[in-house]
Amino acid sequence: MSKRTIITTIIIPTLLISGLIIFLINNLQEPSAQLILAQQQIHFGTLPEWEGPVTRSVIARNIGRNTLHIQSIHTGCSYAEITGPDAIPPDAEGIFHITINPEILPADETSATATIFTDNSTNPSVSLTIIATAKRFATLTPDTCEFGDITPETTHQKTLTLTVNAPLNTSDIRLLPLSHPRLTWEMTPDSSLITIQLGPLKDRGNFSSLLTVAFPNERTLILPITAKVVAPVVAQPETLRYEIAVPGTQPSLEFTLFGATPFKVLKVTTPDVLTVVNVDNTDESPRKRLKVVWNVPNAPNILREEIQVLTTADPRPIHIPVYGFIQNR
């Protein structure tokens, strides 16, 4: 074998392969630039909101041989802010500072994933999990005063617990506004309990209002108050539907009147084709069942009428729509 053949077929390929192996080993062992965090999770613990923002730090290292540039940082939440270096030299460290505002933290323990974007083409982003719990300055239990369904011209009362976590003089706590046309309130001497009284309300429908718990350090808590004023007696079902009736029959349906207190039925107004009968035969009770008979032989093909029931519990009558259809005769 000639010397030229040996060089071209053996020596040169061997040198090329050796150089490639060395290049790959060097690149595997030492990337051009790569960010490594000392920890992938940072736990702030419980943060009292009245003490203001809290900052923790995490160390990051560029394990590459070139300078690493930080392109952007996404915190993944609204309550945290992250600051750090714009670039980290090779084999050097940088510090990222994470600041949390506990006043806008969710009520329970919460976590967010922050992402640091770099100019590393292979691993362009690094994630950091942020965990924290807010300790509120003060809380109301429950946080909404819900009276539910109430009847007109009645008064109702609810008691809430006020918990103050920060040190202050609770005797200076106030409820605002100072007066309300339909609400009155009272606080215990240590301000731990708030008693709200609602009523009497005349107009039916939804009622809502807001009270403000004002603290001596100018902090406040908002207390929503809701209720729905309903009729003293309601009918179930609210609408009667006979669907399709057969000619010559007298189909019947029932409805029940429910009241908060015992009542009497004073008057039932019906069209001529309907007859209402009291099934329970009770004089005065908080519940009455009535049967409605449809006199089909004397009715038009389409039934679209209304029953009105007047009781001793309410000056307004109860309106019950009635629908039906007679099969072709």
VOGU-3710 file (C-alpha; in Angstrom, 3 decimals, decimal comma):
1> mskrtiitti> 0,000/0,000/0,000  1,421/3,367/-0,978  2,081/6,137/1,510  -0,563/8,352/-0,126  -3,175/5,647/0,158  -2,402/5,145/3,834  -2,729/8,865/4,524  -6,044/9,275/2,678  -7,720/6,075/3,797  -6,493/5,670/7,366
11> iiptllisgl> -4,739/8,645/8,918  -7,017/11,480/7,745  -10,316/9,725/8,625  -8,878/8,768/12,016  -7,918/12,364/12,755  -11,334/13,625/11,675  -13,175/11,124/13,841  -10,928/11,899/16,834  -11,540/15,627/16,418  -15,287/15,087/16,213
21> iiflinnlqe> -15,272/12,956/19,363  -13,264/15,591/21,245  -15,675/18,321/20,055  -18,738/16,365/21,144  -17,240/15,540/24,542  -16,323/19,151/25,182  -19,776/20,354/24,213  -21,506/17,744/26,357  -19,405/18,582/29,350  -19,454/22,338/28,977
31> psaqlilaqq> -22,472/23,968/27,283  -22,115/27,373/25,716  -24,400/28,997/28,342  -26,955/27,435/30,661  -28,867/28,701/33,702  -29,187/26,455/36,758  -31,210/27,506/39,828  -30,046/26,513/43,305  -33,666/25,557/44,046  -36,707/24,966/41,854
41> qihfgtlpew> -39,198/25,924/44,582  -39,287/28,789/47,047  -41,738/28,733/49,968  -42,600/32,054/51,612  -44,722/30,487/54,348  -47,502/32,549/55,927  -47,251/36,280/55,288  -49,182/38,795/57,463  -50,641/41,237/54,974  -50,297/44,218/57,331
51> egpvtrsvia> -46,505/43,837/57,429  -46,124/44,696/53,755  -44,201/43,081/50,871  -41,689/40,302/51,578  -38,609/39,453/49,491  -36,786/36,150/49,134  -33,798/35,360/46,915  -32,655/32,429/44,826  -29,149/31,898/43,470  -28,701/31,087/39,784
61> rnigrntlhi> -25,507/29,911/38,078  -24,346/29,964/34,477  -22,553/26,639/34,031  -21,601/27,406/30,417  -18,484/28,908/28,920  -20,222/31,935/27,394  -22,149/34,810/28,920  -25,845/34,000/29,455  -28,377/36,757/28,715  -31,748/36,983/30,497
71> qsihtgcsya> -34,372/37,903/27,919  -37,517/38,140/30,058  -39,145/36,948/33,289  -42,795/35,941/33,603  -43,989/35,702/37,210  -47,138/33,693/36,433  -49,211/35,755/38,907  -50,150/39,316/39,843  -48,879/39,350/43,425  -45,178/38,630/42,764
81> eitgpdaipp> -42,351/40,607/41,188  -38,990/39,131/40,183  -35,845/41,137/39,535  -32,386/39,914/38,628  -29,327/40,414/36,423  -29,611/41,001/32,688  -26,629/38,734/32,054  -24,501/36,217/33,964  -20,849/35,632/32,962  -19,605/32,079/32,372
91> daegifhiti> -19,130/29,957/35,492  -20,578/32,770/37,633  -23,588/33,310/39,853  -26,451/35,762/39,788  -29,212/36,442/42,331  -32,907/36,733/41,517  -35,078/38,556/44,064  -38,734/37,519/44,422  -41,025/40,051/46,139  -44,595/39,179/47,153
101> npeilpadet> -47,323/41,622/48,116  -49,440/39,644/50,624  -52,335/42,100/50,421  -53,304/40,729/47,000  -52,522/37,085/47,716  -55,498/34,679/47,511  -57,007/33,663/50,843  -55,642/30,112/50,970  -52,195/28,725/50,216  -51,440/29,409/46,592
111> satatiftdn> -48,671/28,595/44,161  -47,485/30,144/40,920  -44,861/29,093/38,393  -42,436/31,791/37,294  -40,462/31,350/34,081  -37,037/32,859/33,318  -36,293/33,037/29,582  -32,660/33,060/28,395  -30,771/33,041/25,083  -29,845/29,373/25,500
121> stnpsvslti> -31,103/27,737/22,298  -31,277/24,234/23,813  -32,908/25,064/27,169  -34,318/28,568/26,742  -36,401/28,655/29,931  -36,102/27,750/33,610  -39,080/27,413/35,979  -39,400/28,449/39,622  -42,417/27,555/41,784  -43,510/30,218/44,282
131> iatakrfatl> -45,664/29,147/47,258  -47,175/31,496/49,840  -50,127/31,916/52,193  -51,637/35,236/53,230  -52,654/35,986/56,790  -55,430/38,532/56,600  -55,481/41,631/58,741  -59,031/40,762/59,751  -61,736/38,346/58,627  -65,504/38,048/58,904
141> tpdtcefgdi> -67,176/34,651/59,332  -69,206/34,307/57,256  -67,889/36,931/54,851  -71,412/37,589/53,495  -74,532/38,244/55,553  -77,136/36,219/53,651  -80,692/36,349/55,019  -82,145/34,185/52,240  -85,907/34,285/51,586  -87,856/36,511/53,965
151> tpetthqktl> -91,470/37,658/54,029  -92,636/41,291/53,879  -92,928/43,366/57,035  -90,799/40,999/59,144  -87,440/41,469/60,896  -84,527/39,041/60,844  -81,211/38,833/62,645  -77,777/37,359/61,876  -74,582/37,236/63,958  -71,105/37,272/62,417
161> tltvnaplnt> -67,697/36,693/63,976  -65,000/39,317/63,469  -61,426/38,061/63,876  -58,648/40,663/64,064  -55,152/39,195/63,630  -53,098/42,367/63,887  -52,499/44,152/67,195  -54,760/47,206/67,525  -57,355/48,767/69,772  -60,550/46,939/68,806
171> sdirllplsh> -62,736/49,377/70,739  -62,210/51,890/67,926  -63,706/49,634/65,232  -66,757/51,161/63,569  -69,482/50,043/61,179  -70,318/52,442/58,333  -72,583/54,065/57,327  -73,585/55,214/60,761  -77,267/54,705/59,954  -79,303/52,744/57,421
181> prltwemtpd> -83,090/52,869/56,789  -83,494/49,073/56,893  -80,442/47,818/58,794  -79,372/48,105/62,416  -76,327/46,556/64,054  -74,616/46,014/67,356  -71,054/45,023/68,265  -69,873/43,295/71,410  -67,499/45,330/73,628  -64,479/43,391/72,362
191> sslitiqlgp> -65,769/43,718/68,751  -65,595/39,949/68,217  -69,285/39,624/67,317  -71,411/41,760/65,016  -75,191/41,367/65,093  -77,068/42,587/62,013  -80,834/43,126/61,993  -82,744/43,512/58,724  -86,284/44,755/58,206  -89,051/45,291/58,039
201> lkdrgnfssl> -89,000/45,311/54,221  -92,154/46,029/52,250  -91,184/45,733/48,598  -90,807/42,220/47,231  -87,774/41,164/45,284  -84,036/41,157/45,902  -82,467/43,329/48,596  -78,738/44,076/48,793  -76,563/46,532/50,649  -72,967/46,986/51,794
211> ltvafpnert> -71,610/47,745/55,239  -68,009/48,755/55,872  -66,043/47,619/58,915  -63,645/50,510/59,528  -60,498/49,959/61,618  -58,522/52,679/63,445  -55,520/52,192/61,129  -57,685/53,156/58,111  -58,073/49,563/56,899  -61,561/48,356/55,995
221> lilpitakvv> -63,588/45,202/55,376  -66,644/45,176/53,129  -69,671/43,168/54,302  -72,282/42,402/51,607  -75,836/41,915/52,891  -78,419/40,159/50,731  -81,997/38,941/51,036  -85,004/38,148/48,887  -88,449/39,319/49,945  -90,976/36,664/48,934
231> apvvaqpetl> -94,708/36,230/49,320  -95,908/34,895/52,707  -97,653/32,028/50,887  -96,355/30,368/47,716  -97,876/27,764/45,411  -96,087/24,626/44,254  -96,115/24,038/41,389  -96,364/27,648/40,287  -98,021/26,666/36,972  -100,524/23,884/36,154
241> ryeiavpgtq> -100,257/22,115/32,780  -102,831/19,506/31,723  -101,031/18,781/28,460  -103,441/16,916/26,094  -106,889/16,043/27,473  -109,322/13,490/26,034  -112,782/14,836/25,078  -115,524/14,007/27,563  -113,200/13,593/30,554  -112,582/15,707/33,649
251> psleftlfga> -108,807/15,532/34,361  -107,472/16,989/37,611  -104,212/18,402/38,915  -103,151/19,432/42,412  -101,130/22,291/43,862  -100,051/23,004/47,427  -99,940/26,315/49,257  -97,015/26,738/51,663  -96,881/29,467/54,288  -94,374/30,490/56,935
261> tpfkvlkvtt> -97,221/30,553/59,498  -100,752/29,096/59,615  -103,231/30,804/57,303  -106,738/30,496/55,880  -107,893/30,503/52,259  -110,384/33,355/51,946  -111,296/33,172/48,300  -110,464/31,226/45,135  -111,299/32,841/41,801  -111,470/30,473/38,799
271> pdvltvvnvd> -112,859/30,464/35,253  -116,101/28,524/34,617  -114,308/25,490/33,130  -112,240/24,907/36,314  -113,314/23,781/39,766  -111,022/24,012/42,819  -111,513/21,705/45,799  -109,656/21,833/49,140  -108,222/18,327/49,522  -106,888/18,655/53,076
281> ntdesprkrl> -110,118/20,021/54,572  -108,123/21,888/57,218  -109,217/25,210/58,589  -105,965/26,976/59,458  -102,498/25,498/58,908  -99,217/26,484/57,151  -99,878/23,994/54,321  -102,936/23,399/52,129  -103,421/21,031/49,200  -105,991/21,882/46,524
291> kvvwnvpnap> -107,282/19,951/43,511  -108,206/21,638/40,224  -110,708/19,810/37,975  -110,934/20,725/34,272  -114,475/20,343/32,890  -113,392/19,351/29,377  -116,885/18,873/27,831  -117,663/22,558/28,387  -114,202/23,946/27,538  -112,673/25,321/24,333
301> nilreeiqvl> -109,925/23,291/22,656  -107,159/25,419/24,173  -107,080/26,196/27,877  -105,201/29,325/28,868  -106,607/30,587/32,164  -105,548/31,709/35,651  -106,530/30,826/39,224  -106,307/33,491/41,934  -106,099/32,513/45,602  -106,542/35,052/48,404
311> ttadprpihi> -105,339/34,094/51,898  -105,274/35,669/55,339  -101,448/35,850/55,178  -101,193/38,257/52,262  -103,404/41,069/50,932  -102,226/40,218/47,424  -103,715/37,178/45,660  -101,576/34,288/44,421  -101,728/33,914/40,618  -101,499/30,382/39,185
321> pvygfiqnr> -101,516/30,080/35,357  -103,318/27,006/33,946  -102,692/25,549/30,463  -104,116/22,641/28,512  -105,123/21,317/25,092  -108,043/19,098/24,117  -107,400/16,291/21,670  -109,201/16,667/18,320  -112,816/15,668/18,772
//
